[in-house]
Amino acid sequence: MDLRQAVAVTAVVIAPLASAQNADDWEGETELGVLMTSGNTEKTNIKGRLGLIHEVETWRNTGEFRTNYSETDDETTAEKYLAVNSGSDEIFI
């Protein structure tokens, strides 16, 4: 699975959840880093993260998706994906 497919799958999974709920119940953050180098070898490194929190009066769901992709001279050298979801029926502040 390449990075574009991973992003598309994440968007398809998260979009219905976000649109079905009150927007005030959601918090989120994203990170994206891209490093491209050229010279004797061509290298591309991409790191991304999407974190979401859905919180209502007695319930909190958190979800996170991380990806790390590296390519050297058009050959994939690293490809990692992590998706985590957790929920709690008690909120401790």
N, CA, C and O of each residue as an XYZ file, in Angstrom:
372
protein
N       0.853     -1.175      0.000
C       0.000      0.000      0.000
C       0.894      1.231      0.000
O       1.742      1.384      0.879
N       0.709      2.107     -0.979
C       1.523      3.319     -0.995
C       0.852      4.402     -0.146
O      -0.268      4.225      0.335
N       1.540      5.504      0.026
C       1.085      6.574      0.908
C      -0.260      7.141      0.457
O      -1.119      7.416      1.294
N      -0.456      7.317     -0.834
C      -1.723      7.858     -1.323
C      -2.891      6.945     -0.970
O      -3.966      7.422     -0.607
N      -2.685      5.644     -1.073
C      -3.742      4.704     -0.716
C      -4.041      4.771      0.781
O      -5.203      4.731      1.185
N      -3.005      4.871      1.597
C      -3.189      4.940      3.049
C      -3.967      6.180      3.452
O      -4.849      6.108      4.307
N      -3.650      7.314      2.847
C      -4.363      8.558      3.148
C      -5.817      8.452      2.708
O      -6.716      8.900      3.419
N      -6.053      7.863      1.545
C      -7.419      7.709      1.043
C      -8.245      6.798      1.954
O      -9.402      7.097      2.251
N      -7.656      5.697      2.393
C      -8.361      4.778      3.285
C      -8.695      5.471      4.604
O      -9.804      5.323      5.117
N      -7.753      6.220      5.152
C      -7.991      6.941      6.399
C      -9.115      7.951      6.243
O      -9.984      8.048      7.109
N      -9.110      8.697      5.159
C     -10.155      9.698      4.922
C     -11.530      9.051      4.795
O     -12.515      9.577      5.312
N     -11.598      7.926      4.119
C     -12.880      7.241      3.941
C     -13.406      6.718      5.275
O     -14.612      6.755      5.519
N     -12.528      6.237      6.127
C     -12.952      5.704      7.425
C     -13.376      6.821      8.375
O     -14.360      6.671      9.099
N     -12.655      7.930      8.382
C     -12.900      8.994      9.354
C     -14.024      9.932      8.928
O     -14.734     10.446      9.792
N     -14.214     10.173      7.652
C     -15.209     11.149      7.175
C     -16.625     10.880      7.683
O     -17.273     11.818      8.148
N     -17.139      9.648      7.620
C     -18.494      9.438      8.136
C     -18.615      9.708      9.630
O     -19.641     10.208     10.092
N     -17.577      9.382     10.382
C     -17.605      9.633     11.825
C     -17.672     11.120     12.111
O     -18.439     11.558     12.970
N     -16.880     11.891     11.403
C     -16.828     13.332     11.639
C     -18.107     14.023     11.192
O     -18.569     14.945     11.865
N     -18.681     13.609     10.092
C     -19.863     14.291      9.583
C     -21.132     13.899     10.331
O     -22.110     14.647     10.300
N     -21.144     12.764     10.993
C     -22.346     12.296     11.674
C     -22.508     12.905     13.065
O     -23.553     12.737     13.694
N     -21.514     13.590     13.539
C     -21.537     14.110     14.900
C     -21.510     15.633     14.903
O     -21.218     16.269     13.891
N     -21.818     16.194     16.055
C     -21.723     17.630     16.260
C     -20.251     18.035     16.182
O     -19.409     17.422     16.839
N     -19.937     19.040     15.402
C     -18.547     19.457     15.195
C     -17.893     19.937     16.487
O     -16.671     19.867     16.620
N     -18.690     20.425     17.444
C     -18.128     20.901     18.711
C     -17.584     19.765     19.569
O     -16.806     20.012     20.490
N     -17.977     18.529     19.284
C     -17.529     17.377     20.055
C     -16.180     16.839     19.582
O     -15.645     15.906     20.181
N     -15.628     17.412     18.522
C     -14.414     16.889     17.905
C     -13.229     17.826     18.090
O     -13.376     19.047     18.042
N     -12.064     17.248     18.300
C     -10.792     17.966     18.275
C      -9.844     17.139     17.413
O      -9.982     15.920     17.319
N      -8.895     17.800     16.797
C      -7.956     17.055     15.980
C      -6.690     17.829     15.721
O      -6.623     19.044     15.905
N      -5.688     17.095     15.289
C      -4.429     17.714     14.906
C      -3.771     16.857     13.837
O      -3.960     15.642     13.787
N      -3.002     17.510     12.990
C      -2.294     16.809     11.924
C      -0.842     17.267     11.893
O      -0.510     18.383     12.291
N      -0.006     16.390     11.418
C       1.410     16.697     11.205
C       1.817     16.107      9.863
O       1.367     15.023      9.492
N       2.652     16.811      9.151
C       3.165     16.303      7.886
C       4.580     16.812      7.710
O       4.838     18.008      7.839
N       5.487     15.911      7.418
C       6.870     16.281      7.145
C       7.343     15.608      5.876
O       7.137     14.409      5.684
N       7.973     16.375      5.014
C       8.488     15.838      3.753
C       9.925     16.307      3.595
O      10.213     17.497      3.724
N      10.821     15.377      3.318
C      12.224     15.692      3.072
C      12.628     15.029      1.757
O      12.552     13.809      1.614
N      13.058     15.847      0.803
C      13.497     15.326     -0.490
C      14.921     15.801     -0.731
O      15.211     16.994     -0.636
N      15.809     14.863     -1.043
C      17.195     15.212     -1.315
C      17.592     14.678     -2.680
O      17.044     13.687     -3.163
N      18.558     15.355     -3.290
C      19.058     14.897     -4.583
C      20.567     15.049     -4.592
O      21.136     15.800     -3.799
N      21.181     14.358     -5.461
C      22.635     14.337     -5.581
C      23.015     13.024     -6.231
O      22.483     12.672     -7.284
N      23.941     12.289     -5.604
C      24.296     10.970     -6.125
C      23.103     10.013     -6.050
O      22.956      9.134     -6.899
N      22.265     10.182     -5.049
C      21.041      9.387     -4.928
C      19.867     10.334     -4.676
O      20.026     11.417     -4.112
N      18.711      9.902     -5.103
C      17.472     10.655     -4.867
C      16.760     10.002     -3.686
O      16.478      8.804     -3.717
N      16.466     10.787     -2.641
C      15.782     10.254     -1.465
C      14.542     11.076     -1.161
O      14.522     12.296     -1.323
N      13.516     10.376     -0.719
C      12.282     11.021     -0.275
C      11.855     10.380      1.033
O      11.763      9.156      1.126
N      11.595     11.197      2.043
C      11.083     10.734      3.331
C       9.807     11.509      3.642
O       9.778     12.737      3.556
N       8.757     10.783      4.003
C       7.480     11.406      4.335
C       6.994     10.821      5.658
O       6.927      9.604      5.828
N       6.658     11.706      6.586
C       6.070     11.289      7.855
C       4.780     12.067      8.047
O       4.717     13.267      7.782
N       3.765     11.376      8.508
C       2.491     12.037      8.738
C       1.795     11.483      9.953
O       2.026     10.342     10.355
N       0.939     12.298     10.536
C       0.168     11.889     11.704
C      -1.180     12.610     11.695
O      -1.256     13.799     11.389
N      -2.221     11.888     12.028
C      -3.556     12.441     12.183
C      -4.084     11.951     13.519
O      -4.151     10.744     13.751
N      -4.456     12.862     14.396
C      -5.012     12.506     15.695
C      -6.380     13.141     15.864
O      -6.556     14.325     15.577
N      -7.352     12.359     16.329
C      -8.712     12.848     16.540
C      -9.202     12.464     17.925
O      -8.886     11.389     18.435
N      -9.979     13.360     18.526
C     -10.634     13.082     19.798
C     -12.100     13.461     19.645
O     -12.428     14.573     19.232
N     -12.973     12.523     19.983
C     -14.418     12.781     19.996
C     -14.865     12.607     21.445
O     -14.748     11.525     22.020
N     -15.376     13.688     22.020
C     -15.725     13.654     23.434
C     -17.142     14.181     23.657
O     -17.489     15.278     23.218
N     -17.940     13.387     24.337
C     -19.278     13.805     24.753
C     -19.328     13.692     26.272
O     -18.322     13.384     26.911
N     -20.475     13.937     26.836
C     -20.594     14.052     28.289
C     -19.974     12.882     29.053
O     -19.265     13.105     30.034
N     -20.218     11.661     28.635
C     -19.711     10.504     29.391
C     -18.846      9.566     28.565
O     -18.623      8.423     28.966
N     -18.357     10.022     27.427
C     -17.602      9.103     26.558
C     -16.521      9.858     25.811
O     -16.741     10.982     25.362
N     -15.358      9.247     25.677
C     -14.266      9.824     24.898
C     -13.681      8.744     23.987
O     -13.306      7.667     24.449
N     -13.608      9.043     22.702
C     -12.938      8.192     21.724
C     -11.720      8.939     21.210
O     -11.800     10.124     20.887
N     -10.606      8.251     21.136
C      -9.411      8.840     20.542
C      -8.925      7.925     19.430
O      -9.003      6.701     19.531
N      -8.437      8.524     18.397
C      -7.912      7.768     17.278
C      -6.671      8.440     16.730
O      -6.541      9.664     16.766
N      -5.765      7.627     16.226
C      -4.531      8.171     15.679
C      -4.086      7.309     14.509
O      -4.185      6.083     14.545
N      -3.603      7.964     13.488
C      -3.039      7.285     12.325
C      -1.668      7.895     12.065
O      -1.543      9.114     11.952
N      -0.644      7.058     11.969
C       0.718      7.507     11.678
C       1.256      6.747     10.477
O       0.923      5.583     10.254
N       2.088      7.427      9.714
C       2.730      6.781      8.579
C       4.161      7.277      8.442
O       4.469      8.425      8.763
N       5.019      6.403      7.966
C       6.415      6.730      7.693
C       6.775      6.030      6.382
O       6.663      4.810      6.266
N       7.203      6.809      5.412
C       7.501      6.261      4.096
C       8.835      6.826      3.625
O       9.057      8.036      3.690
N       9.718      5.961      3.156
C      11.013      6.385      2.614
C      11.249      5.703      1.274
O      10.868      4.553      1.055
N      11.892      6.455      0.387
C      12.166      5.950     -0.955
C      13.552      6.436     -1.365
O      13.889      7.603     -1.165
N      14.347      5.549     -1.933
C      15.668      5.893     -2.455
C      15.751      5.410     -3.887
O      15.529      4.233     -4.172
N      16.075      6.336     -4.795
C      16.196      6.014     -6.223
C      14.995      5.210     -6.723
O      15.161      4.166     -7.354
N      13.785      5.698     -6.437
C      12.524      5.096     -6.872
C      12.285      3.690     -6.322
O      11.494      2.937     -6.889
N      12.952      3.326     -5.232
C      12.724      2.041     -4.585
C      12.325      2.294     -3.139
O      13.015      3.014     -2.417
N      11.215      1.705     -2.718
C      10.732      1.892     -1.356
C      11.692      1.215     -0.382
O      11.982      0.025     -0.509
N      12.185      1.985      0.591
C      13.129      1.445      1.570
C      12.508      1.313      2.961
O      13.022      0.560      3.787
N      11.426      2.023      3.235
C      10.716      1.895      4.511
C       9.262      2.266      4.294
O       8.946      3.209      3.569
N       8.384      1.512      4.931
C       6.961      1.775      4.810
C       6.289      1.246      6.073
O       6.197      0.036      6.275
N       5.821      2.163      6.921
C       5.175      1.785      8.176
C       3.856      2.533      8.301
O       3.750      3.704      7.936
N       2.849      1.831      8.826
C       1.553      2.430      9.071
C       1.083      1.982     10.448
O       1.263      0.823     10.821
N       0.488      2.884     11.194
C      -0.032      2.561     12.512
C      -1.380      3.254     12.679
O      -1.493      4.462     12.469
N      -2.390      2.495     13.054
C      -3.712      3.053     13.339
C      -4.145      2.550     14.709
O      -4.092      1.350     14.981
N      -4.574      3.471     15.573
C      -4.970      3.136     16.931
C      -6.295      3.829     17.229
O      -6.484      4.999     16.894
N      -7.199      3.106     17.854
C      -8.480      3.681     18.273
C      -8.754      3.186     19.686
O      -8.559      2.007     19.979
N      -9.205      4.076     20.562
C      -9.572      3.648     21.906
C     -10.758      4.464     22.380
O     -10.952      5.603     21.957
N     -11.543      3.877     23.255
C     -12.709      4.555     23.797
C     -12.798      4.332     25.295
O     -12.283      3.344     25.818
N     -13.442      5.240     25.969
C     -13.595      5.140     27.411
C     -14.972      5.663     27.796
O     -15.429      6.675     27.265
N     -15.633      4.970     28.724
C     -16.926      5.455     29.173
C     -16.813      6.334     30.402
O     -17.832      6.795     30.917
N     -15.613      6.580     30.884
C     -15.391      7.507     31.983
C     -14.314      8.479     31.580
O     -13.298      8.087     31.007
N     -14.525      9.731     31.870
C     -13.570     10.770     31.527
C     -12.939     11.288     32.812
O     -13.639     11.756     33.710
N     -11.636     11.204     32.897
C     -10.909     11.711     34.060
C     -10.175     12.979     33.659
O      -9.390     12.984     32.711
N     -10.435     14.038     34.381
C      -9.780     15.303     34.074
C      -8.950     15.745     35.259
O      -8.311     16.796     35.207
